[in-house]
Amino acid sequence: MPYVTDLVAVANGDPNDDRMVRGALSRGWAIRTAGWRKALAREHAHLAVAPELSQSEVNELQSERWQRALDSALKACGRSQEELAQSPKSASWKRTLALQLRDTAAPPFRWLAEKLCMGEPGSVRAYVWSEARQAKKIAKPTVSAASEGQ
């Protein structure tokens, strides 16, 4: 944790320190992977959106947004809440729905697992990953298919 120690030392140091005057700690400090930065941004997004709300209020708002997205997606694909409970956990349409919801509303896997009746969150993560991988394979033209058209 020497990096954290250095950050704390700079932040607690001389306010006239050139790094503090320029605001060097306000940008470019998140050097890790893109996935880590996305996770960090997602984790702290509620702070920037509505600082006057409590965490439970933010959670409730997010849950309502996810539910609206689910209701809209179900209507668009001609399915119902009842079908979610009756269909197999790994039904193809549920996998597609889970991927669509992750892409548009970004609910956590535990929420998807519960609302889509898909089993454990880890299973939903695997379904979504597999579905996304399959979608990329289909959407990406192959070299042989591209050359056949010439």
SEFI-823305 format. One record per residue: residue in three letters; x, y, z of N, C-alpha, C in turn. Coordinates in nm, 2 decimals, padded with zeros to 4 digits. Example, Ala and Ser with C-alpha at 12.3 -4.5 7.8 and 13.67 -1.06 7.14 Angstrom:
BEGIN
DRENLO resn    n.u    n.v    n.w   ca.u   ca.v   ca.w    c.u    c.v    c.w
DRENLO  ALA  01.32 -00.57  00.78  01.23 -00.45  00.78  01.32 -00.33  00.78
DRENLO  SER  01.28 -00.22  00.71  01.37 -00.11  00.71  01.29  00.00  00.79
REM end
This chain:
BEGIN
DRENLO resn    n.u    n.v    n.w   ca.u   ca.v   ca.w    c.u    c.v    c.w
DRENLO  MET  00.08 -00.12  00.00  00.00  00.00  00.00  00.08  00.13  00.00
DRENLO  PRO  00.21  00.12 -00.05  00.29  00.24 -00.05  00.22  00.36 -00.14
DRENLO  TYR  00.15  00.32 -00.24  00.08  00.42 -00.32 -00.02  00.50 -00.24
DRENLO  VAL -00.10  00.43 -00.16 -00.20  00.49 -00.08 -00.13  00.58  00.02
DRENLO  THR -00.02  00.53  00.08  00.05  00.61  00.18  00.10  00.74  00.11
DRENLO  ASP  00.15  00.73 -00.01  00.20  00.85 -00.08  00.09  00.95 -00.11
DRENLO  LEU -00.03  00.90 -00.15 -00.14  00.98 -00.17 -00.18  01.06 -00.05
DRENLO  VAL -00.19  00.99  00.06 -00.23  01.05  00.19 -00.12  01.15  00.23
DRENLO  ALA  00.00  01.12  00.21  00.11  01.22  00.25  00.10  01.35  00.16
DRENLO  VAL  00.07  01.33  00.04  00.06  01.45 -00.05 -00.07  01.53 -00.01
DRENLO  ALA -00.18  01.46  00.01 -00.30  01.52  00.05 -00.29  01.60  00.18
DRENLO  ASN -00.22  01.54  00.28 -00.20  01.61  00.41 -00.09  01.70  00.41
DRENLO  GLY -00.01  01.71  00.31  00.11  01.79  00.31  00.08  01.94  00.28
DRENLO  ASP  00.18  02.01  00.24  00.18  02.15  00.21  00.07  02.19  00.11
DRENLO  PRO -00.03  02.28  00.14 -00.13  02.31  00.04 -00.07  02.39 -00.08
DRENLO  ASN  00.05  02.44 -00.06  00.11  02.51 -00.17  00.20  02.42 -00.26
DRENLO  ASP  00.20  02.29 -00.23  00.27  02.19 -00.30  00.21  02.20 -00.45
DRENLO  ASP  00.30  02.20 -00.54  00.27  02.21 -00.68  00.16  02.11 -00.73
DRENLO  ARG  00.17  01.99 -00.68  00.07  01.89 -00.71 -00.07  01.92 -00.67
DRENLO  MET -00.08  01.99 -00.55 -00.21  02.03 -00.50 -00.26  02.15 -00.57
DRENLO  VAL -00.17  02.24 -00.61 -00.22  02.37 -00.67 -00.27  02.33 -00.81
DRENLO  ARG -00.21  02.24 -00.88 -00.25  02.21 -01.02 -00.37  02.11 -01.02
DRENLO  GLY -00.39  02.05 -00.90 -00.50  01.95 -00.89 -00.46  01.82 -00.95
DRENLO  ALA -00.34  01.78 -00.93 -00.29  01.65 -00.99 -00.36  01.53 -00.93
DRENLO  LEU -00.42  01.55 -00.81 -00.49  01.44 -00.75 -00.63  01.43 -00.80
DRENLO  SER -00.67  01.52 -00.88 -00.81  01.52 -00.92 -00.83  01.44 -01.05
DRENLO  ARG -00.72  01.41 -01.13 -00.74  01.35 -01.26 -00.62  01.26 -01.28
DRENLO  GLY -00.65  01.15 -01.35 -00.54  01.06 -01.39 -00.48  00.97 -01.29
DRENLO  TRP -00.53  00.96 -01.17 -00.48  00.88 -01.06 -00.52  00.74 -01.07
DRENLO  ALA -00.63  00.71 -01.14 -00.67  00.57 -01.15 -00.60  00.50 -01.26
DRENLO  ILE -00.49  00.44 -01.23 -00.40  00.38 -01.33 -00.43  00.24 -01.36
DRENLO  ARG -00.51  00.17 -01.29 -00.53  00.03 -01.30 -00.61  00.00 -01.43
DRENLO  THR -00.66 -00.12 -01.44 -00.72 -00.17 -01.56 -00.86 -00.09 -01.59
DRENLO  ALA -00.90 -00.10 -01.71 -01.03 -00.04 -01.75 -01.14 -00.10 -01.67
DRENLO  GLY -01.14 -00.23 -01.65 -01.24 -00.30 -01.57 -01.25 -00.25 -01.42
DRENLO  TRP -01.13 -00.23 -01.37 -01.12 -00.18 -01.23 -01.18 -00.03 -01.22
DRENLO  ARG -01.15  00.05 -01.32 -01.20  00.19 -01.32 -01.35  00.19 -01.34
DRENLO  LYS -01.40  00.10 -01.42 -01.55  00.09 -01.44 -01.62  00.05 -01.31
DRENLO  ALA -01.56 -00.05 -01.25 -01.61 -00.10 -01.12 -01.61  00.01 -01.01
DRENLO  LEU -01.50  00.08 -01.01 -01.49  00.19 -00.91 -01.59  00.30 -00.94
DRENLO  ALA -01.61  00.34 -01.07 -01.71  00.44 -01.11 -01.85  00.39 -01.07
DRENLO  ARG -01.88  00.27 -01.10 -02.01  00.21 -01.07 -02.04  00.21 -00.92
DRENLO  GLU -01.93  00.18 -00.84 -01.95  00.17 -00.70 -01.97  00.31 -00.64
DRENLO  HIS -01.92  00.41 -00.70 -01.93  00.55 -00.64 -02.02  00.64 -00.72
DRENLO  ALA -02.09  00.59 -00.82 -02.18  00.67 -00.90 -02.29  00.74 -00.83
DRENLO  HIS -02.34  00.67 -00.72 -02.45  00.73 -00.65 -02.41  00.86 -00.57
DRENLO  LEU -02.28  00.87 -00.54 -02.23  00.99 -00.47 -02.24  01.11 -00.56
DRENLO  ALA -02.21  01.10 -00.69 -02.22  01.21 -00.78 -02.36  01.24 -00.82
DRENLO  VAL -02.44  01.14 -00.83 -02.58  01.16 -00.89 -02.67  01.23 -00.79
DRENLO  ALA -02.67  01.19 -00.66 -02.76  01.24 -00.57 -02.70  01.24 -00.43
DRENLO  PRO -02.61  01.34 -00.40 -02.54  01.34 -00.27 -02.64  01.36 -00.15
DRENLO  GLU -02.75  01.41 -00.18 -02.85  01.44 -00.07 -02.93  01.31 -00.03
DRENLO  LEU -02.92  01.20 -00.11 -02.99  01.08 -00.08 -02.91  00.98  00.00
DRENLO  SER -02.97  00.91  00.08 -02.90  00.80  00.16 -02.88  00.68  00.06
DRENLO  GLN -02.79  00.59  00.10 -02.76  00.48  00.02 -02.88  00.39  00.00
DRENLO  SER -02.97  00.38  00.10 -03.09  00.30  00.08 -03.18  00.36 -00.02
DRENLO  GLU -03.19  00.49 -00.02 -03.28  00.56 -00.12 -03.22  00.55 -00.26
DRENLO  VAL -03.09  00.56 -00.27 -03.02  00.54 -00.40 -03.05  00.39 -00.45
DRENLO  ASN -03.03  00.30 -00.36 -03.06  00.16 -00.39 -03.20  00.14 -00.44
DRENLO  GLU -03.30  00.20 -00.37 -03.44  00.19 -00.41 -03.46  00.25 -00.55
DRENLO  LEU -03.40  00.36 -00.58 -03.42  00.43 -00.71 -03.36  00.34 -00.82
DRENLO  GLN -03.24  00.28 -00.79 -03.18  00.19 -00.89 -03.26  00.07 -00.92
DRENLO  SER -03.31  00.01 -00.81 -03.40 -00.11 -00.82 -03.52 -00.07 -00.91
DRENLO  GLU -03.58  00.04 -00.88 -03.70  00.08 -00.96 -03.66  00.10 -01.11
DRENLO  ARG -03.55  00.16 -01.14 -03.50  00.18 -01.27 -03.48  00.04 -01.34
DRENLO  TRP -03.42 -00.05 -01.27 -03.39 -00.18 -01.33 -03.53 -00.25 -01.35
DRENLO  GLN -03.62 -00.24 -01.26 -03.75 -00.30 -01.28 -03.82 -00.24 -01.40
DRENLO  ARG -03.82 -00.11 -01.42 -03.88 -00.05 -01.54 -03.81 -00.10 -01.67
DRENLO  ALA -03.68 -00.12 -01.67 -03.61 -00.17 -01.78 -03.65 -00.32 -01.81
DRENLO  LEU -03.67 -00.39 -01.70 -03.72 -00.53 -01.72 -03.86 -00.54 -01.78
DRENLO  ASP -03.95 -00.46 -01.72 -04.09 -00.45 -01.77 -04.09 -00.42 -01.92
DRENLO  SER -04.01 -00.32 -01.95 -04.01 -00.27 -02.09 -03.95 -00.38 -02.18
DRENLO  ALA -03.85 -00.45 -02.14 -03.78 -00.55 -02.22 -03.88 -00.67 -02.24
DRENLO  LEU -03.95 -00.71 -02.13 -04.04 -00.82 -02.14 -04.16 -00.78 -02.24
DRENLO  LYS -04.20 -00.66 -02.23 -04.31 -00.62 -02.32 -04.26 -00.62 -02.47
DRENLO  ALA -04.14 -00.58 -02.49 -04.08 -00.57 -02.62 -04.06 -00.71 -02.68
DRENLO  CYS -04.03 -00.81 -02.60 -04.01 -00.95 -02.65 -04.14 -01.04 -02.64
DRENLO  GLY -04.25 -00.97 -02.59 -04.37 -01.05 -02.58 -04.38 -01.15 -02.47
DRENLO  ARG -04.31 -01.13 -02.37 -04.30 -01.23 -02.25 -04.37 -01.16 -02.13
DRENLO  SER -04.39 -01.25 -02.03 -04.45 -01.20 -01.91 -04.37 -01.24 -01.78
DRENLO  GLN -04.41 -01.18 -01.67 -04.35 -01.21 -01.54 -04.37 -01.36 -01.51
DRENLO  GLU -04.49 -01.41 -01.54 -04.52 -01.55 -01.52 -04.43 -01.64 -01.59
DRENLO  GLU -04.40 -01.61 -01.72 -04.31 -01.69 -01.80 -04.17 -01.70 -01.74
DRENLO  LEU -04.13 -01.59 -01.67 -04.00 -01.59 -01.61 -03.99 -01.70 -01.50
DRENLO  ALA -04.10 -01.72 -01.43 -04.10 -01.82 -01.32 -04.12 -01.96 -01.38
DRENLO  GLN -04.19 -01.97 -01.49 -04.22 -02.11 -01.55 -04.11 -02.16 -01.64
DRENLO  SER -04.03 -02.07 -01.71 -03.93 -02.12 -01.80 -03.80 -02.17 -01.73
DRENLO  PRO -03.73 -02.25 -01.80 -03.60 -02.30 -01.74 -03.51 -02.19 -01.71
DRENLO  LYS -03.42 -02.21 -01.61 -03.33 -02.11 -01.57 -03.24 -02.06 -01.69
DRENLO  SER -03.20 -02.15 -01.77 -03.11 -02.12 -01.88 -03.18 -02.10 -02.02
DRENLO  ALA -03.31 -02.07 -02.02 -03.38 -02.05 -02.14 -03.31 -01.95 -02.23
DRENLO  SER -03.30 -01.97 -02.36 -03.23 -01.88 -02.45 -03.29 -01.74 -02.44
DRENLO  TRP -03.42 -01.72 -02.43 -03.47 -01.59 -02.43 -03.44 -01.52 -02.30
DRENLO  LYS -03.42 -01.59 -02.19 -03.38 -01.53 -02.06 -03.24 -01.49 -02.07
DRENLO  ARG -03.15 -01.57 -02.14 -03.01 -01.53 -02.15 -03.00 -01.40 -02.23
DRENLO  THR -03.08 -01.39 -02.34 -03.07 -01.27 -02.42 -03.13 -01.15 -02.35
DRENLO  LEU -03.23 -01.17 -02.27 -03.29 -01.07 -02.19 -03.19 -01.02 -02.08
DRENLO  ALA -03.12 -01.11 -02.02 -03.02 -01.08 -01.92 -02.91 -00.99 -01.98
DRENLO  LEU -02.86 -01.03 -02.10 -02.76 -00.95 -02.16 -02.81 -00.82 -02.20
DRENLO  GLN -02.93 -00.81 -02.25 -02.99 -00.68 -02.29 -03.00 -00.59 -02.17
DRENLO  LEU -03.04 -00.64 -02.06 -03.06 -00.56 -01.93 -02.92 -00.51 -01.88
DRENLO  ARG -02.82 -00.60 -01.89 -02.69 -00.56 -01.84 -02.63 -00.45 -01.93
DRENLO  ASP -02.66 -00.46 -02.06 -02.61 -00.36 -02.15 -02.68 -00.22 -02.13
DRENLO  THR -02.81 -00.23 -02.10 -02.89 -00.10 -02.10 -02.90 -00.04 -01.96
DRENLO  ALA -02.93 -00.13 -01.86 -02.96 -00.07 -01.73 -02.85 -00.11 -01.62
DRENLO  ALA -02.77 -00.21 -01.66 -02.65 -00.25 -01.57 -02.69 -00.30 -01.43
DRENLO  PRO -02.80 -00.38 -01.42 -02.83 -00.43 -01.28 -02.73 -00.53 -01.24
DRENLO  PRO -02.71 -00.55 -01.11 -02.61 -00.66 -01.07 -02.66 -00.80 -01.10
DRENLO  PHE -02.57 -00.89 -01.11 -02.61 -01.03 -01.14 -02.70 -01.09 -01.04
DRENLO  ARG -02.69 -01.05 -00.91 -02.78 -01.11 -00.81 -02.92 -01.06 -00.83
DRENLO  TRP -02.94 -00.94 -00.88 -03.07 -00.89 -00.91 -03.13 -00.96 -01.03
DRENLO  LEU -03.05 -00.98 -01.13 -03.10 -01.05 -01.25 -03.13 -01.20 -01.21
DRENLO  ALA -03.05 -01.26 -01.13 -03.07 -01.40 -01.09 -03.21 -01.41 -01.02
DRENLO  GLU -03.24 -01.32 -00.94 -03.36 -01.32 -00.86 -03.48 -01.29 -00.95
DRENLO  LYS -03.48 -01.18 -01.02 -03.59 -01.13 -01.10 -03.62 -01.22 -01.23
DRENLO  LEU -03.51 -01.27 -01.29 -03.53 -01.35 -01.41 -03.55 -01.50 -01.37
DRENLO  CYS -03.54 -01.54 -01.24 -03.55 -01.67 -01.20 -03.45 -01.76 -01.27
DRENLO  MET -03.32 -01.72 -01.26 -03.21 -01.79 -01.34 -03.11 -01.86 -01.25
DRENLO  GLY -03.14 -01.87 -01.12 -03.05 -01.95 -01.03 -02.96 -01.85 -00.96
DRENLO  GLU -02.83 -01.90 -00.95 -02.73 -01.82 -00.87 -02.67 -01.71 -00.96
DRENLO  PRO -02.63 -01.60 -00.89 -02.56 -01.49 -00.97 -02.45 -01.53 -01.05
DRENLO  GLY -02.37 -01.63 -01.00 -02.25 -01.68 -01.08 -02.30 -01.74 -01.21
DRENLO  SER -02.41 -01.81 -01.21 -02.46 -01.88 -01.33 -02.51 -01.77 -01.43
DRENLO  VAL -02.57 -01.67 -01.38 -02.62 -01.56 -01.46 -02.50 -01.49 -01.53
DRENLO  ARG -02.40 -01.47 -01.45 -02.28 -01.41 -01.51 -02.22 -01.49 -01.63
DRENLO  ALA -02.22 -01.62 -01.61 -02.17 -01.72 -01.71 -02.27 -01.71 -01.83
DRENLO  TYR -02.40 -01.71 -01.81 -02.49 -01.71 -01.92 -02.47 -01.58 -02.00
DRENLO  VAL -02.46 -01.46 -01.93 -02.45 -01.34 -02.00 -02.32 -01.33 -02.08
DRENLO  TRP -02.21 -01.38 -02.02 -02.08 -01.38 -02.08 -02.09 -01.47 -02.21
DRENLO  SER -02.15 -01.58 -02.20 -02.16 -01.67 -02.31 -02.25 -01.61 -02.42
DRENLO  GLU -02.36 -01.55 -02.38 -02.45 -01.48 -02.48 -02.38 -01.37 -02.55
DRENLO  ALA -02.30 -01.29 -02.47 -02.23 -01.18 -02.54 -02.12 -01.23 -02.63
DRENLO  ARG -02.06 -01.34 -02.60 -01.95 -01.40 -02.68 -02.02 -01.45 -02.81
DRENLO  GLN -02.13 -01.51 -02.80 -02.20 -01.57 -02.91 -02.25 -01.45 -03.00
DRENLO  ALA -02.30 -01.35 -02.94 -02.35 -01.23 -03.02 -02.24 -01.17 -03.10
DRENLO  LYS -02.12 -01.16 -03.04 -02.00 -01.11 -03.11 -01.96 -01.20 -03.23
DRENLO  LYS -01.97 -01.33 -03.21 -01.94 -01.42 -03.32 -02.03 -01.40 -03.44
DRENLO  ILE -02.16 -01.39 -03.41 -02.26 -01.37 -03.51 -02.25 -01.24 -03.58
DRENLO  ALA -02.22 -01.13 -03.51 -02.22 -01.00 -03.56 -02.09 -00.97 -03.64
DRENLO  LYS -01.98 -01.05 -03.62 -01.86 -01.03 -03.68 -01.85 -01.11 -03.81
DRENLO  PRO -01.84 -01.04 -03.93 -01.82 -01.12 -04.05 -01.69 -01.19 -04.06
DRENLO  THR -01.69 -01.31 -04.11 -01.56 -01.39 -04.13 -01.49 -01.35 -04.25
DRENLO  VAL -01.37 -01.37 -04.26 -01.29 -01.34 -04.38 -01.34 -01.42 -04.50
DRENLO  SER -01.37 -01.54 -04.48 -01.42 -01.62 -04.60 -01.56 -01.57 -04.65
DRENLO  ALA -01.64 -01.53 -04.55 -01.77 -01.48 -04.60 -01.76 -01.35 -04.67
DRENLO  ALA -01.66 -01.26 -04.63 -01.64 -01.13 -04.69 -01.58 -01.15 -04.83
DRENLO  SER -01.50 -01.25 -04.85 -01.43 -01.27 -04.98 -01.53 -01.34 -05.08
DRENLO  GLU -01.63 -01.42 -05.03 -01.72 -01.48 -05.11 -01.81 -01.39 -05.19
DRENLO  GLY -01.83 -01.27 -05.13 -01.92 -01.17 -05.19 -01.85 -01.10 -05.31
DRENLO  GLN -01.72 -01.12 -05.33 -01.65 -01.04 -05.43 -01.65 -01.11 -05.56
REM end
